[in-house]
Amino acid sequence: MGAQKKLQDTKSSLKTKIINIKKDAAYAKEILSTKGNIFLKTDSLAILVRKKGDTRTFYEVLSKITAEGYDLKSQESLTDLLPGSPHLATIYILQNKKYVNV
């Protein structure tokens, strides 16, 4: 019974990983289909997307966002989920300084 339980746990774990990969792929697709450079903007948070060939307009949007009081907190590369795949875009996460606890 021990081997059967381990096999079931492995199947369950693999199924969970596949479900998470599908969710990540759907979210990446949503990010890449964003018109313009702003993926999400709230009072406290802004998420910007810089795609290949869109650098000039990205920096213009970034300049406006930072003038509104947003500060860069993090950035990450968005790549295809296959190993060795090319870089598709960069995501920038900014937080409004009003909402930072000192």
C-alpha positions as YAML, in Angstrom:
chain: A
units: angstrom
residues:
- id: 1
  name: MET
  ca: [0.00, 0.00, 0.00]
- id: 2
  name: GLY
  ca: [2.87, 2.40, 0.68]
- id: 3
  name: ALA
  ca: [4.03, 2.44, -2.95]
- id: 4
  name: GLN
  ca: [0.48, 2.96, -4.18]
- id: 5
  name: LYS
  ca: [0.03, 5.93, -1.84]
- id: 6
  name: LYS
  ca: [3.30, 7.49, -3.05]
- id: 7
  name: LEU
  ca: [2.20, 7.03, -6.66]
- id: 8
  name: GLN
  ca: [-1.13, 8.72, -5.95]
- id: 9
  name: ASP
  ca: [0.65, 11.59, -4.17]
- id: 10
  name: THR
  ca: [2.99, 12.01, -7.15]
- id: 11
  name: LYS
  ca: [0.06, 12.08, -9.58]
- id: 12
  name: SER
  ca: [-1.72, 14.64, -7.40]
- id: 13
  name: SER
  ca: [1.41, 16.79, -7.16]
- id: 14
  name: LEU
  ca: [1.99, 16.65, -10.92]
- id: 15
  name: LYS
  ca: [-1.64, 17.51, -11.61]
- id: 16
  name: THR
  ca: [-1.37, 20.53, -9.27]
- id: 17
  name: LYS
  ca: [1.80, 21.71, -11.03]
- id: 18
  name: ILE
  ca: [0.13, 21.44, -14.44]
- id: 19
  name: ILE
  ca: [-2.89, 23.39, -13.22]
- id: 20
  name: ASN
  ca: [-0.60, 26.13, -11.86]
- id: 21
  name: ILE
  ca: [1.36, 26.29, -15.12]
- id: 22
  name: LYS
  ca: [-1.88, 26.72, -17.05]
- id: 23
  name: LYS
  ca: [-2.94, 29.54, -14.72]
- id: 24
  name: ASP
  ca: [0.45, 31.25, -15.11]
- id: 25
  name: ALA
  ca: [0.26, 30.90, -18.91]
- id: 26
  name: ALA
  ca: [-3.22, 32.43, -19.00]
- id: 27
  name: TYR
  ca: [-2.07, 35.33, -16.83]
- id: 28
  name: ALA
  ca: [1.03, 35.89, -18.99]
- id: 29
  name: LYS
  ca: [-1.17, 35.91, -22.09]
- id: 30
  name: GLU
  ca: [-3.43, 38.51, -20.45]
- id: 31
  name: ILE
  ca: [-0.41, 40.68, -19.60]
- id: 32
  name: LEU
  ca: [0.98, 40.45, -23.14]
- id: 33
  name: SER
  ca: [-2.37, 41.37, -24.69]
- id: 34
  name: THR
  ca: [-2.42, 44.66, -22.74]
- id: 35
  name: LYS
  ca: [-2.91, 47.69, -24.95]
- id: 36
  name: GLY
  ca: [-0.38, 50.32, -23.98]
- id: 37
  name: ASN
  ca: [2.01, 49.97, -21.07]
- id: 38
  name: ILE
  ca: [-0.28, 50.07, -18.03]
- id: 39
  name: PHE
  ca: [-1.54, 46.62, -17.07]
- id: 40
  name: LEU
  ca: [-3.06, 47.67, -13.75]
- id: 41
  name: LYS
  ca: [-3.29, 50.96, -11.90]
- id: 42
  name: THR
  ca: [-4.96, 51.58, -8.56]
- id: 43
  name: ASP
  ca: [-4.49, 54.31, -5.96]
- id: 44
  name: SER
  ca: [-1.71, 52.33, -4.31]
- id: 45
  name: LEU
  ca: [-0.25, 50.11, -7.04]
- id: 46
  name: ALA
  ca: [0.73, 50.30, -10.69]
- id: 47
  name: ILE
  ca: [1.92, 47.45, -12.87]
- id: 48
  name: LEU
  ca: [3.60, 48.47, -16.11]
- id: 49
  name: VAL
  ca: [4.57, 46.25, -19.03]
- id: 50
  name: ARG
  ca: [7.48, 46.99, -21.33]
- id: 51
  name: LYS
  ca: [7.33, 44.92, -24.50]
- id: 52
  name: LYS
  ca: [10.00, 44.58, -27.15]
- id: 53
  name: GLY
  ca: [10.13, 47.61, -29.44]
- id: 54
  name: ASP
  ca: [8.04, 49.77, -27.10]
- id: 55
  name: THR
  ca: [10.78, 51.33, -25.01]
- id: 56
  name: ARG
  ca: [10.23, 55.00, -25.84]
- id: 57
  name: THR
  ca: [6.52, 55.06, -24.97]
- id: 58
  name: PHE
  ca: [7.20, 52.92, -21.91]
- id: 59
  name: TYR
  ca: [9.61, 55.52, -20.51]
- id: 60
  name: GLU
  ca: [7.08, 58.29, -21.19]
- id: 61
  name: VAL
  ca: [4.42, 56.37, -19.22]
- id: 62
  name: LEU
  ca: [6.95, 55.58, -16.48]
- id: 63
  name: SER
  ca: [7.80, 59.27, -16.20]
- id: 64
  name: LYS
  ca: [4.11, 60.20, -15.77]
- id: 65
  name: ILE
  ca: [3.52, 57.44, -13.23]
- id: 66
  name: THR
  ca: [6.53, 58.40, -11.10]
- id: 67
  name: ALA
  ca: [5.45, 62.06, -11.24]
- id: 68
  name: GLU
  ca: [2.16, 60.93, -9.66]
- id: 69
  name: GLY
  ca: [4.10, 59.59, -6.67]
- id: 70
  name: TYR
  ca: [4.68, 55.95, -7.60]
- id: 71
  name: ASP
  ca: [8.02, 54.36, -6.74]
- id: 72
  name: LEU
  ca: [9.53, 51.28, -8.43]
- id: 73
  name: LYS
  ca: [9.50, 48.30, -6.07]
- id: 74
  name: SER
  ca: [10.19, 45.31, -8.28]
- id: 75
  name: GLN
  ca: [10.64, 44.11, -11.83]
- id: 76
  name: GLU
  ca: [10.63, 40.71, -13.46]
- id: 77
  name: SER
  ca: [11.06, 39.25, -16.90]
- id: 78
  name: LEU
  ca: [8.16, 37.57, -18.59]
- id: 79
  name: THR
  ca: [9.26, 34.60, -20.65]
- id: 80
  name: ASP
  ca: [7.49, 31.76, -22.35]
- id: 81
  name: LEU
  ca: [7.02, 28.80, -20.02]
- id: 82
  name: LEU
  ca: [9.26, 26.51, -22.08]
- id: 83
  name: PRO
  ca: [12.88, 26.28, -20.95]
- id: 84
  name: GLY
  ca: [15.26, 28.36, -23.06]
- id: 85
  name: SER
  ca: [12.44, 30.44, -24.50]
- id: 86
  name: PRO
  ca: [12.97, 34.09, -25.40]
- id: 87
  name: HIS
  ca: [12.28, 37.10, -23.21]
- id: 88
  name: LEU
  ca: [8.82, 38.46, -24.07]
- id: 89
  name: ALA
  ca: [8.41, 41.50, -21.82]
- id: 90
  name: THR
  ca: [9.41, 43.04, -18.51]
- id: 91
  name: ILE
  ca: [6.90, 43.75, -15.77]
- id: 92
  name: TYR
  ca: [7.47, 46.69, -13.41]
- id: 93
  name: ILE
  ca: [5.65, 46.91, -10.08]
- id: 94
  name: LEU
  ca: [5.35, 50.37, -8.55]
- id: 95
  name: GLN
  ca: [3.78, 51.46, -5.28]
- id: 96
  name: ASN
  ca: [2.40, 54.88, -4.48]
- id: 97
  name: LYS
  ca: [4.52, 56.56, -1.80]
- id: 98
  name: LYS
  ca: [1.36, 57.61, 0.08]
- id: 99
  name: TYR
  ca: [0.71, 53.98, 0.92]
- id: 100
  name: VAL
  ca: [4.20, 53.05, 2.15]
- id: 101
  name: ASN
  ca: [4.38, 52.70, 5.93]
- id: 102
  name: VAL
  ca: [7.50, 54.33, 7.26]
...
